[in-house]
Amino acid sequence: MAALSRCVRVLAQNPRVGLRMQSSAAVTRLNHVAIAVPDVRAAAKQYASILGVEVSEPQPVPEHGVTVVFVKLDNTKLELLEPLGDASPIAKFLQKNPQGGMHHLCLEVDDVKSSMKAVSSQARLLSADPKIGAHGNPVVFLHPKDMGGVLTELEEVKPQ
């Protein structure tokens, strides 16, 4: 009983704990983990060779400043990102992390605009309006300082 009381006190004193209870972002599943790489073709070959997974062909996404390769897994995917030019956010990431590394994770939501409204009082959005992502769906990013140090993408994916 004391442990339950302590949990209730923590929830009452810290509005960030129990975010699910306060938000209706309607996160449905993990869509992908994005990994910044200096050479997307070399990275794709490495993932296919070492892990024996299927990888897509490189796909330029100029509106996001990247070339992307998808590594297909049974329950999700990895997204390998190479910068398209020096102005790319991935180029800036690679300046700090020359070998690359995890850049962001992407969570699926039913409605990105509703999710933006639901989370905006607790997390900073990196844009006021959604953009179209590599899958052709609306996406928005949440600031890593509000998400435990992880850049978090919300992607609208309609049920099939």
CORBELCOR-V796085 format. One record per pair of residues at least 24 apart in sequence whose C-alpha atoms are under 10 Angstrom apart, sorted by the first residue. I is the first residue (numbers start at 1). J is the second residue. D is the distance in Angstrom with one decimal. If there is no record, write none. Layout:
{{I/J/D} {I/J/D}}
This chain:
{{15/122/8.9} {16/122/7.6} {16/123/9.9} {16/146/9.5} {19/119/9.1} {19/122/8.7} {22/118/8.5} {22/119/8.9} {22/122/9.4} {23/115/8.3} {23/117/9.2} {23/118/5.4} {23/119/6.2} {23/120/9.5} {23/121/9.4} {23/122/8.9} {24/109/10.0} {24/114/8.0} {24/115/6.7} {24/116/9.6} {24/117/9.0} {24/118/5.6} {24/119/7.8} {25/108/9.7} {25/109/6.8} {25/110/8.2} {25/111/8.1} {25/112/8.1} {25/113/9.3} {25/114/6.9} {25/115/4.1} {25/116/7.3} {25/117/8.2} {25/118/5.6} {25/119/6.6} {25/154/9.1} {26/107/9.8} {26/108/8.4} {26/109/5.5} {26/110/6.3} {26/111/7.9} {26/112/9.2} {26/114/8.7} {26/115/6.9} {26/118/9.1} {27/107/6.4} {27/108/5.6} {27/109/4.6} {27/110/7.2} {27/111/9.3} {27/112/9.8} {27/115/8.4} {27/154/8.2} {27/155/9.3} {27/156/9.4} {28/107/7.3} {28/108/5.5} {28/109/5.6} {28/110/7.3} {28/156/9.8} {28/157/9.0} {28/159/9.9} {29/75/9.6} {29/76/8.9} {29/106/8.9} {29/107/5.8} {29/108/5.4} {29/109/7.7} {29/157/9.9} {30/75/8.6} {30/76/6.7} {30/77/8.8} {30/105/7.8} {30/106/6.2} {30/107/4.6} {30/108/6.1} {30/109/9.5} {30/154/9.6} {30/155/9.8} {31/75/8.7} {31/76/5.7} {31/77/6.7} {31/78/8.6} {31/79/9.7} {31/105/7.8} {31/106/5.4} {31/107/5.3} {31/108/5.7} {31/109/9.5} {31/153/9.4} {31/154/9.0} {31/155/7.9} {31/157/9.2} {32/70/9.0} {32/71/9.3} {32/72/9.6} {32/73/9.7} {32/75/9.5} {32/76/5.8} {32/77/4.8} {32/78/5.3} {32/79/6.5} {32/104/8.6} {32/105/6.0} {32/106/5.2} {32/107/7.3} {32/108/9.0} {32/153/9.4} {32/155/10.0} {33/70/10.0} {33/71/9.9} {33/76/8.4} {33/77/6.8} {33/78/5.0} {33/79/6.1} {33/80/8.6} {33/102/7.3} {33/103/7.8} {33/104/6.1} {33/105/4.4} {33/106/6.2} {33/107/9.1} {33/152/9.6} {33/153/9.7} {34/68/9.3} {34/69/9.8} {34/70/9.2} {34/71/10.0} {34/77/8.7} {34/78/5.8} {34/79/4.4} {34/80/5.9} {34/81/6.9} {34/101/8.6} {34/102/6.0} {34/103/5.5} {34/104/5.2} {34/105/5.9} {34/106/7.7} {34/151/9.9} {34/153/9.8} {35/68/9.7} {35/69/10.0} {35/78/7.2} {35/79/6.0} {35/80/4.9} {35/81/6.0} {35/82/8.8} {35/90/9.5} {35/100/7.0} {35/101/5.3} {35/102/4.4} {35/103/5.2} {35/104/7.2} {35/105/8.9} {36/66/9.6} {36/68/9.5} {36/79/8.4} {36/80/5.9} {36/81/4.7} {36/82/6.1} {36/83/8.2} {36/89/9.9} {36/90/6.4} {36/91/8.8} {36/93/7.6} {36/94/7.2} {36/97/8.9} {36/98/9.5} {36/99/8.5} {36/100/4.9} {36/101/5.4} {36/102/6.2} {36/103/5.7} {36/104/8.9} {37/68/9.8} {37/79/10.0} {37/80/6.5} {37/81/5.8} {37/82/5.4} {37/83/8.2} {37/90/8.3} {37/91/9.4} {37/93/9.5} {37/94/7.5} {37/97/9.3} {37/98/8.3} {37/99/6.8} {37/100/4.7} {37/101/6.9} {37/102/9.0} {37/103/9.4} {38/80/9.6} {38/81/8.1} {38/82/5.7} {38/83/7.5} {38/90/8.9} {38/91/8.4} {38/94/7.0} {38/95/9.9} {38/97/9.7} {38/98/7.3} {38/99/6.8} {38/100/6.5} {38/101/9.8} {39/67/9.5} {39/80/9.2} {39/81/8.5} {39/82/6.1} {39/83/8.8} {39/99/9.7} {39/100/9.5} {40/66/9.8} {40/67/7.4} {40/68/7.2} {40/69/6.9} {40/79/9.9} {40/80/6.3} {40/81/6.4} {40/82/5.4} {40/83/9.0} {41/67/9.7} {41/68/9.5} {41/69/8.1} {41/80/9.2} {41/82/9.0} {43/69/9.0} {43/80/7.5} {43/81/9.4} {43/82/9.6} {44/68/9.8} {44/69/6.9} {44/70/8.4} {44/71/7.6} {44/79/9.8} {44/80/7.5} {47/71/7.7} {47/78/9.9} {47/80/9.8} {48/72/9.9} {55/79/9.6} {55/80/9.7} {58/82/9.5} {59/134/8.5} {60/84/7.8} {60/134/8.8} {61/132/10.0} {61/133/8.2} {61/134/6.5} {61/135/9.9} {62/88/9.2} {62/134/9.8} {63/88/9.7} {63/131/8.7} {63/132/8.4} {63/133/8.5} {63/134/9.2} {64/88/7.3} {64/89/8.2} {64/90/9.3} {64/131/8.9} {64/132/8.9} {64/133/7.7} {64/134/8.3} {65/89/7.2} {65/90/7.7} {65/91/9.0} {66/90/7.2} {66/91/9.0} {66/134/9.4} {67/134/9.5} {68/134/7.9} {69/134/10.0} {70/134/9.9} {78/102/9.9} {78/105/9.2} {78/106/9.9} {79/103/9.6} {79/104/9.5} {79/105/9.4} {79/106/9.8} {79/134/9.7} {102/150/9.1} {102/151/9.5} {103/150/8.0} {103/151/7.0} {103/152/9.1} {104/141/9.1} {104/142/10.0} {104/144/8.9} {104/149/9.8} {104/150/6.3} {104/151/4.8} {104/152/5.6} {104/153/7.0} {105/141/9.7} {105/150/7.4} {105/151/6.7} {105/152/5.3} {105/153/6.1} {105/154/8.7} {106/139/9.1} {106/140/9.6} {106/141/8.7} {106/151/8.7} {106/152/5.9} {106/153/4.4} {106/154/5.7} {106/155/6.7} {107/139/9.7} {107/152/7.4} {107/153/6.2} {107/154/5.1} {107/155/6.2} {107/156/8.7} {107/157/9.5} {108/139/9.3} {108/153/8.4} {108/154/5.8} {108/155/4.9} {108/156/5.8} {108/157/6.0} {108/158/9.1} {109/139/9.5} {109/153/9.9} {109/154/6.3} {109/155/5.9} {109/156/4.9} {109/157/6.1} {109/158/8.2} {109/159/9.9} {110/154/9.6} {110/155/8.3} {110/156/5.5} {110/157/5.8} {110/158/5.9} {110/159/7.7} {111/138/8.9} {111/139/9.8} {111/154/9.3} {111/155/8.3} {111/156/5.4} {111/157/7.6} {111/158/8.0} {112/137/9.4} {112/138/6.8} {112/139/6.8} {112/140/7.4} {112/154/6.7} {112/155/6.4} {112/156/5.1} {112/157/8.6} {113/138/8.9} {113/139/9.2} {113/140/8.9} {113/154/9.9} {113/156/8.7} {115/140/9.5} {115/154/8.0} {115/155/9.7} {115/156/9.1} {116/140/7.8} {116/141/9.3} {116/142/9.0} {116/154/8.6} {122/146/7.5} {122/147/9.6} {123/147/7.5} {125/152/9.7} {125/153/9.7} {126/151/9.8} {126/153/9.8} {130/154/9.3} {130/155/9.1} {130/156/9.6} {131/155/9.6} {132/156/9.7}}
